[in-house]
């Protein structure tokens, strides 16, 4: 996620330079061909403008829908922040007994392991995501989690090696960790660490964690419908192809000046429409690990700091640093 007040203009142009340069080259070719042949290739601007209005409405629909997916993902993880704090406070308050400190630490560390497994799972690549631009971009740091290389190492900060190895046999580690958490709570209830009422309250929080995980997985595993995304892309291309042909009709009376102004204005219009389509395209998948996604690594680290401070831990890691204005 970008955290500065504005993307710089040069950053925006550089990010979308391909449609800008392609549009300029195409417009120059159309205008140059019309001038060289001494024959107008112009189309009436009115129907081209109608197509442009239709495409603009469609892009607006796509961008609104894409933003809804990103905002819903952020609300889900905001809920996980609140529920995690509530769970930790409940554990610190409710768990009472001979080995209460050890049991509290085990429960809270297992919750942090669940958060770690969940964010790694959410950053796995999907076929509809921008796989080739996930790890390295001009202005973005390396923000993808490495599920296969680093997850086991990170889990060992919170779990014993035997548990980590046992989890590797399961497809969904996060789901299994909550299952183990539920079994642990039941065991503590059976040993008298807390009563039925407090057990029910803690178990309700586990249910809410499952709810947040399921909502996140729904966004991750169900893409923005491809028919809407694809139609917006192809309609934008059709309109962009018509733009210089329509502007030839507008600038045909401007003389030699019109020959130079027409491709520049055409390229600008093409860039604006392609930029709008690109923004929507990069907002569809809020967990893919690029520079406009929800910063779940930063959120998870914030939860870890809060919960480990409740345990009076030492050597607590600091917040995830912001690199070039980007949060992971």
CORGI-V423327 format. One record per residue. RES is the residue in one small letter. PSI is psi in whole degrees, -180 to 180 (NA if undefined). OMEGA is omega in radians with two decimals (* if undefined). BURIAL is # if it has 9 or more other C-alpha atoms within 8 Angstrom, else .. Layout:
res psi omega burial
RES PSI OMEGA BURIAL
RES PSI OMEGA BURIAL
This chain:
res psi omega burial
x 136 3.12 #
x 131 -2.99 #
x -11 3.11 .
x 168 -3.04 .
x -41 -3.13 .
x 148 2.83 .
x 137 3.06 .
x 152 -3.13 .
x -43 3.14 .
x -35 3.08 .
x -44 -3.14 #
x -44 3.13 #
x -42 -3.13 #
x -39 3.12 .
x -34 -3.08 .
x 27 -3.05 #
x -29 -3.08 .
x -52 3.10 .
x -31 3.13 #
x -49 -3.11 #
x -39 3.10 #
x -42 3.12 .
x -40 3.13 #
x -44 3.14 #
x -42 3.13 .
x -43 -3.13 .
x -41 3.08 #
x -39 -3.14 #
x -44 -3.13 .
x -48 -3.12 #
x -39 3.12 #
x -40 3.12 #
x -41 3.12 .
x -40 -3.14 #
x -42 -3.09 #
x -38 -3.13 .
x -10 -3.07 .
x 39 -3.11 .
x 127 -3.07 .
x 130 3.02 .
x 14 -2.98 .
x 148 2.95 #
x 150 3.06 #
x 134 -3.07 .
x -29 -3.04 #
x -51 3.11 .
x -33 3.08 .
x -40 3.10 #
x -37 3.09 .
x -43 3.09 .
x -41 3.14 #
x -39 3.11 #
x -43 3.13 .
x -43 3.14 .
x -40 3.14 #
x -42 3.09 #
x -42 -3.11 .
x -41 3.10 #
x -36 3.08 #
x -42 3.09 .
x -46 -3.12 .
x -45 -3.10 #
x -38 3.09 #
x -42 3.14 #
x -39 3.11 .
x -41 3.12 #
x -37 3.10 #
x -39 3.12 .
x -43 3.13 #
x -43 -3.11 #
x -36 3.08 .
x -42 3.11 .
x -40 3.13 #
x -38 3.11 #
x -38 3.12 .
x -47 -3.10 #
x -25 2.97 #
x -39 3.07 .
x -38 3.11 #
x -34 3.07 #
x -51 -3.11 #
x -45 -3.12 .
x -34 3.12 #
x -44 3.10 #
x -42 3.12 #
x -41 3.13 #
x -45 -3.12 #
x -42 3.10 #
x -41 3.10 #
x -43 3.13 #
x -45 -3.12 #
x -31 -3.09 #
x -39 -2.97 .
x -37 -3.03 #
x 110 -3.12 #
x 132 3.14 #
x -173 -3.04 .
x -42 -3.13 .
x 39 -3.03 .
x -42 -3.09 #
x -43 3.13 .
x -42 -3.12 .
x -38 3.10 #
x -47 3.14 #
x -42 -3.14 #
x -44 -3.12 .
x -45 -3.09 #
x -39 3.10 #
x -38 3.10 #
x -35 3.08 #
x -41 3.09 #
x -34 3.06 #
x -39 3.10 #
x -45 3.11 #
x -41 3.14 #
x -47 3.14 #
x -40 -3.10 #
x -47 -3.09 #
x -33 3.06 #
x -41 3.13 #
x -36 -3.12 .
x -19 -3.13 #
x 5 3.06 #
x 147 -3.09 #
x 143 2.97 .
x 156 -3.04 .
x -25 -3.09 .
x -1 -3.12 .
x 172 -3.13 .
x 75 -3.02 .
x -38 -3.04 .
x -10 -3.12 .
x 16 -3.06 .
x -42 -2.94 #
x -28 -3.04 #
x 123 3.04 .
x 172 -3.06 .
x -42 -3.06 .
x 4 -3.05 .
x 142 3.04 #
x 175 3.03 #
x 106 -3.00 .
x 1 3.14 #
x 139 3.00 #
x 144 3.09 #
x 95 -3.02 .
x -41 -3.00 #
x -22 -3.05 .
x -41 -2.97 .
x -14 -3.08 #
x -48 -3.11 #
x -39 3.13 #
x -43 -3.13 .
x -37 3.13 #
x -29 -3.13 #
x -11 3.01 #
x -21 -3.04 .
x -19 -3.06 #
x 159 3.07 #
x 155 -3.08 .
x -33 3.13 .
x -43 3.12 .
x -41 3.13 .
x -45 3.13 #
x -37 3.12 .
x -35 -3.13 .
x -28 -3.09 #
x -19 -3.13 .
x -7 -3.07 .
x 149 3.14 .
x -42 -3.08 .
x 95 -3.10 .
x -38 -3.10 #
x -43 3.12 #
x -43 -3.12 .
x -35 3.13 #
x -39 3.08 #
x -33 3.06 #
x -46 3.11 .
x -38 3.12 .
x -43 3.11 #
x -42 3.12 #
x -37 3.12 .
x -42 3.11 #
x -41 3.11 #
x -39 3.11 #
x -42 3.12 .
x -38 3.08 #
x -42 3.14 #
x -28 3.14 .
x -1 3.07 .
x 22 3.11 .
x -25 3.04 #
x 168 -3.06 #
x -179 -3.08 .
x -41 -3.08 .
x -46 3.13 .
x -34 3.05 #
x -42 3.14 #
x -40 3.14 .
x -44 3.13 .
x -38 3.13 #
x -34 3.07 #
x -35 3.08 .
x -37 3.05 #
x -40 3.10 #
x -39 3.12 .
x -33 3.05 #
x -43 3.06 #
x -38 -3.14 #
x -46 3.11 .
x -39 3.10 #
x -45 -3.13 #
x -39 3.11 .
x -41 3.11 #
x -43 3.14 #
x -31 3.10 #
x -45 3.12 .
x -41 -3.10 #
x -44 -2.98 #
x -10 3.10 .
x 108 -3.06 .
x 161 2.92 #
x 127 -3.01 #
x 126 -3.04 .
x -27 3.14 .
x -36 3.12 .
x -45 -3.14 #
x -43 -3.10 #
x -42 -3.13 .
x -41 3.12 .
x -40 -3.13 #
x -50 -3.07 #
x -36 3.07 .
x -37 3.09 #
x -42 3.12 #
x -41 3.14 .
x -47 -3.14 .
x -44 -3.13 #
x -34 3.10 #
x -29 -3.11 .
x -20 -3.01 #
x -55 -3.11 #
x -31 3.09 #
x -38 3.10 #
x -37 -3.12 #
x -22 3.03 #
x -38 3.12 #
x -34 -3.11 #
x -41 -3.01 .
x 8 -3.06 #
x -23 3.14 .
x 2 -3.06 .
x 0 3.11 .
x -154 -3.12 .
x -33 3.13 .
x -37 -3.13 .
x -30 3.14 #
x -34 -3.13 #
x -34 -3.10 .
x -38 -3.08 #
x -51 -3.14 #
x -32 3.13 #
x -45 3.12 #
x -38 3.11 .
x -46 -3.14 #
x -38 3.12 #
x -45 3.14 #
x -43 3.11 #
x -43 -3.13 #
x -43 -3.13 #
x -47 -3.11 .
x -41 3.12 #
x -35 3.10 #
x -43 3.10 #
x -41 3.13 #
x -38 -3.11 #
x -39 3.11 #
x -46 3.09 #
x -39 -3.13 #
x -38 -3.11 #
x 5 3.08 .
x -1 -3.06 #
x -32 -2.97 #
x 89 -2.99 #
x -4 -3.14 #
x 15 -3.01 #
x -12 3.07 #
x 21 3.05 #
x -168 -2.91 #
x -2 3.09 #
x 16 -3.07 #
x 175 3.06 #
x 129 -3.03 #
x 71 -3.03 #
x -26 3.07 #
x -44 3.10 #
x -42 3.14 #
x -46 3.14 #
x -38 3.11 #
x -39 3.08 #
x -41 3.08 #
x -43 -3.14 #
x -44 3.14 #
x -47 -3.13 #
x -47 -3.04 #
x -38 3.14 #
x -29 3.02 #
x -34 3.05 #
x -32 3.13 #
x -2 -3.07 .
x 38 3.09 .
x 159 2.99 .
x 165 3.13 .
x 45 3.09 .
x 132 -3.14 .
x 152 3.10 .
x 176 3.10 .
x 154 3.08 .
x 127 -3.07 #
x 150 3.04 .
x 124 -3.08 .
x 117 3.14 .
x 31 3.13 .
x 4 -3.09 .
x 137 3.01 #
x 143 3.12 #
x NA * #
